[in-house]
């Protein structure tokens, strides 16, 4: 998949100047953020659930090899064929071979961030297969030729007017003067177009929100029901999931589901939470004849043994990006790869390397809102700080930035000299900005003053005031 993470700053500038995008993003604080807060307040034990979710995910990751083997054994007993893929290329090859063996011409596909990570659609299409996204948001992006900008709401960057224009442009077989004013009318049109695809696809591909070790089940959580149709109507069902998606038991699933929906959309529970275990059995009225599970590593095993291990607790709720001031300002496409927002700032460098992903952990105010709302209590700011350290230690930062940090470190290690320097700097800036009380340009601060004024220092420094306070000097 094409990677544009090194272009984050350029992408962010373009996003800030896009009025359509800014209008679409403007609904986040009053939408998903407010809905999560209301759902949290309605559940007194929400914080206890967060602790329980964190602990059970830690326990599973600590014995991931054991639970993966258990999952494979139970899934195989249920009639599934389990495939292990070390790399993205391995996963693409395995899935293409399954599709060819099934005689597929049309593939119906549910929403899956892992499939985006490995560039699955383009690979299948290059081999002559038609691939149709069945999630409404993903379908809209497919006809636009775009990638998701959010984990749970892939088309959140679009306005209703844009979607209407896209439907009129692509659904040319439908009446020209049809009404597409209400959201329900847009959904109805998409349903009408996709219904035939569900019924004729030879292969259905879904992701998995979770895998249950004790039963060999895969779990998908949706609000549209497209995932159920994708996996039950086609002759062959393929599940693609990363190895960190395993939970030990159905009881663990129940705990995590209580956190997932509330954190993602503010719902008590999602409309559909579907457990799928193997192919159709004698007496079943529907379901696939062939059932395959592709378990993808793609760097996760290496993460397990690193200081970034905690990021594997993520359950892909999207709460961190909903509350992130950077994401709210520039949207998901600015991040340049599959995973946007704070979770992407940690996960992306781990998967593609800090050389390509260095901009992302630096695109944070470190306000801490992401960690405060994460249902798995992942310390995202701390993990981003580790990536910044890794970037500095590798010498990849611009020379001017490295020398500035070294100079700061040298000065900060000498408190007396530091206090004298800060007093002099504050006095000089205060005198220079006394007439207007602010600066519209300062050397080395162009990124700040380009968008806002820099306030001129007023009076004494904090250190001076503190010393005077300790001495009892009246303020």
N, C-alpha and C positions, 0 to 999 in steps of 0.2 A: 504494500500500500504506500502511496506517495506520502512523504513526510515533509512537513513545512515548519516544524518547531523552531528552526533557526530564524524564521521570519516573524516570530511572535511580535516584536516591537512594530514592525511594518504593518502586520495584520491588525494589531490593536489600534494603531493610528487610523487605519481605514474604517474599522468598526466604530470608532468614536465619531466619525464624520458621516455615518450612514443613518439618515433619519428614520428609515423604515425599521432597521434593526433596533435603534434606540426606542422606538415606539413599542416594538414587540417585547423588549426586555423590561420595559417600564412596568409590566404587569406582575413581575416576579414578587416584589415585596408584599403586595396586597393579595397575591394568589397563593402559591405553594408555601411561602414562608408563614403567612397568617394561618393557613390551614394546618400546618404542622403544629404551630403554637397552640391552637385550639384543641387539637387531638391530644397533645401532651397534657394539657390542663384537665382534660376529661378523664385521665387515667392516673390516679394517685401513685400507683406503683411503677410509673414509667422509668424513673431513675434506677430502681431496683432491677427492672428488666434489662436496662442497659448494662449494668454490672454482670447480670447473668449471661447476657449475650456475649459480652467480651470474654468471660471466663470459659464458656463452652467452645467458643471459636479458638481460644488459645489451647484448650485441651485437645481439640481435634488436630490442630496444626502440629502440636507436639508429637502426635502419633499418626501423622498423615500417611506414612507408608502402610501402616497396619489397616487404617480405614479404607484406603484405596484398594488394597487387596481384598478386603471384606466386600467392598462394593462390587468389584469385578466378579467375585465368586457368586454373590447373590444375584447379580444381573444376569450372569451366564446361566445360572440355574433356572431363571425365569424365561430363558430363551433368547436373550440378547447376545449380540456379538460385540465385544469390547475391543477397541483399537487404541493403541498407545502412540501418541505423536509427540516426538521430542521438540520439533520445530514447526513453524508455520507452514513451511514447504511440505513437511510430512503430512500435516493435517489436510492441506489442499489436495495432495495426491491421493490420500486414502478416501476422501469424500468423492472425488471425481471417479475413482475406480468403482465405488459403490453405485454411483449414479449410472455409470455405463453398464454395470452388471444388471441393474434394474431396468435397462432399456429406456431410460428417462429421456424425454425431450423437454418437458416442462417441470420446473422445480418450484414449489411453493415454499416460502421461507418466512418464519417468524422472526421477531426482533432478537438480535444476538450481537452483543458488543464483541464477542470473541470472533465471530465471522468477519466483523469489520477489521479487527486486529490482524487477521491473516489474509485479508483481501480476497475473500472467497468468491464473491459474486463475479468479479472480473475474471477470475481463473476459470470458473464454470462457463461463463459466456464466451471466453476465448476458445473453448472446446465445442462450441455450437449449441449449448443448452440455453433455454430461456429461463431466467430466474425472476420471479415476481415476489416482491416484498408484500406481506399480507397485513402487517401492522399499519394502521392508518398513517401515522407520522412517517414511518419508513417508506411507505408507498408514495407519499407526497414528495419526499426527498429523492426517491428513485426517478420519478418523472422529471424532476428538476436537475438531475445529475449532481446532487449534493450528498455530503456525508452528514451523519447526525451531529447536532451541536449540543446535545444533552443526553445523559444516560437513560433517563426514563421518559423524557419528552423530547424526542429527537428533532421535532420541527418547531420548538418553542421560539425560535428566532424569526418565524414567519407570521405575518398578519393574515386575517381571514380574507382580506381582499386579494392578497397574493395567491392564496390557495384557490380561490374562485377562478382567478385568471388562468392558473395552471390547468385546472380541470376543463375549462372551456377550450383551452389550446390543445389538449391531448385527447379528450373524449369526444372526438369529432363525429362519432356515430350516433350520439344522443341529440335530441332536439336543441336547436340553436337558442331558442328563447325560453329554455327551462329556467325555473326559479332556483337560485343558489344564494339566498340571502341569509338564512338561518344555519347555524352549525349542524343541526339535524339533517338539513337538506344536503349539505356537503358529505356527511357521513353516509346518507342513503345512496348517494351517487357512487361513492367508493365501493359500498357493499354490492351494488348492482354490477359494477365492473369486475370486482374480484370474485364474485360467486362462481362464475364459470371456471376461473383458475383453480379454485379449491376442488372442483369436481373433476377436473381433467388432469391435474398434476400427478405424475407417476411417483414422485419423491417429495416428501415434506421434510424440511430441515428446521429444527428449533434449537435455541440455546437451552440453558438450564440455569435457573436461579440457584438451585441446590441439587445435590445428589445425596441420597440417603443410604448410608452404608449397611444398615441392618436389613434393608429390604431390597436393595438394588434398584431403587426407584429414582427417576429424574423428576424434578419439580419445576413447573413454569407458573409464573404469577402474572396475570394480565387483567386488563379491564375491558377488553374487546371480545374475547372469545376466539380470536383468529388463531391463537396458538393451538387450541383444542381441535379446530377444523384442520389445521395444517398437519397435525400429527396423527389424526384419526382417519382421514379420508384417503390419503395416499397409500399405495401398496407398500411403500418402504418409508420408514421414519428414521431419520438420522438426528441424533443429539450431539451437539458440539459443546464441550464445556472444558474449562481449565481445571487443573487438578486441585486447586484450592477451594472449589465449590462444595466439597464433601462435608456433610454433617453426620454425626454418629447415629442418631435415632430420630424417630418421628416426634418424640417429645422435644428434642432440640429444635426441630423444625417449627413446632407450635410456638416456642418461645421467640424465635427469630421472626416469624411471620407477624407477631404482635408488634414488633418494632419496625419492620420493613414498610408496611403500608402507611403507618402514622408518620414516619420520617420522610417518606417519599412524597405522598400526596395529601396527607392529613386524613386519610380514610381509616375507619376502624379496622377494615380488612379489604383486600382487593376483591373485585367481582368474581374472579376465577383464580383458584389455587389448585392446580391439577397435578396429581401424581401419576406418572406413567411407568409401568413395570413390564417390560418385555413386549413381545408381539401379541397378536390376537390369539386367544386360546379357544379350544372347542366350546361352542356355546355362546361366545361373545358375538354381539350383533354388529360391532364395528371394530376398527383398529387395524393397524398395519400387519402385513404378512411378514415383512422383514423389519427388524429393529436393531439399529446399530448405535453405539455410543463411541464417540471419538474424544479421548481424554488428552488434552493439550498441556504440555509443560511450558515451552517457549520462555524459559527463564525463571519460572516460579520456584523450581527446586533450588536454584542458586540463591534466590531471595530468602528461602527458609533459613539458611545458615548465615545471613547477614544482619546488620543492625536495622534493615528495613523490613524485617519479618512481619512487623505488626500491620503493614499495609495489606497483607493477605487476609486480614479479618474482614475486609470490605464486603458489604452485601449489595453494593450498587444501588443505593437508594437515591443518590443525587442530592441529599440534604446539604452537603458541604458546598456544592456549587450554587445552590439556591440562596445560601446565606453569604456567599463570598462577594465582597465589594468589587473585586477585580472582574470576576465572571459577570456580575450584574452590569458592569460597564462595557465589556467588549464581547460577551457571548462566547460560545464554545468553539466556533471555527477559528478564532484567533490563535488558539493553542496549537493548531497545525497537525494534530493527529487524533487518534481515536478517543482518548480519555481527557476531557477538559477539567477545568477547575482545580481545586486543591488536591483531589485524589489523583488527577492526571499529573500534577506538578511533582508528585512523589513516584507514581507508578511508571510514567513514561520514561524518565531517565533510566529506571531499572531495566526496562525492556528494550530500549533502543540505544542506551549509552548516554553518559553525561555530556559527551562531545556534541551530540545532536540535541539533547534535551535541556541544556543548561539554562536557557532563558526561562523555563517554566518555574522552577523553585525560586527564581528571583522575582517572579511576577506575583508577589504577595506582600500585603501590608503587615503580616504577622499579627492581625487583630485577634486571632484565636477563635473566631466564630465557628470555623469549620470543626475544630475539635470539640467545641461546646455542644454542637448539635449532632455530631456523629453517633449513630446508635451503637456502634462498636467501640466507641471511645478511642479511636485511633489518634495518636498524637501527631497530627499532620504538620503543624508548624515546626515541631522538633525534628521531624523527618526531613522537611524542606531545608532546615538549617544544616543537617548532615550533608545534603547534596551541595549546598553552598560551600561547605568546608571541602568536600571532595573536588569541586570545581577549582577552588583556590589552590589546593594541594597539587592538582594536576597541571597547574600553570596555564589554564585555558582562559582565565580572565584577561581582559585587555591590560597591557602593561601599566597604563596610567592608573587604572583602578587598583592593581596590585601594589604599586608604589604608594598610593594614597593610604591604603589599609596598613601597610608596613609603617608609614610615618605616624599614623594615628596610634597604632599599637605601641610604638616607641614612646610617644608622648604620654599615652595613658598609663604606661608603666612607671612614670615619674610624676607622682601626684602634685608635688609642689610646683614643678615647672608647668604642669598641665593647668593648674589653677591660675597661675600668672598669665599664661597664654590666653586662656578663656576670658579672663578679666580684660585683657588688652583688646581682644577681638570684639567682645561685647561693647566696650566703651567706644571703639572706633566705629563699629556699625551703628551704634546709637547716635553718635555725633553726626555721621554722614546721612542718616535717615531721619533726623530730628524734624526737619521741616514738613515732610509728608507722612512720617510715621510708617513708611513701608518702602520696599524696593520692587521695581518692576524688572530688574535684571541684576544678577550677581554672577561673578565669575565662579565656575564649577557648579552652579545651581540653575543652569538654563532649563533643565527638564522640569524644575518646579515653577520657575517664574514665567515659563511659556504659557502656563494655564492659570496661574494665581499669583497674587502678590506675596512677597516675603516680608513679614512684619519686622520692623526695626526693633531691636532690643530696647527695653524700657527700664531704666534704673539699674540696680545691682543684680549680680548673678545669683543663682540659687545657692551656690556654695558660700557666697558672702552673707546672704541672709541667714543661712544655717549657723554659721559661725557666730553672727551677732545674736541669734536666738539663744545659742548655748551660753553666751556671756551675759545674757539678760539685757541686752541693749534694746530699748523701746523701738518698735517698728514705726 
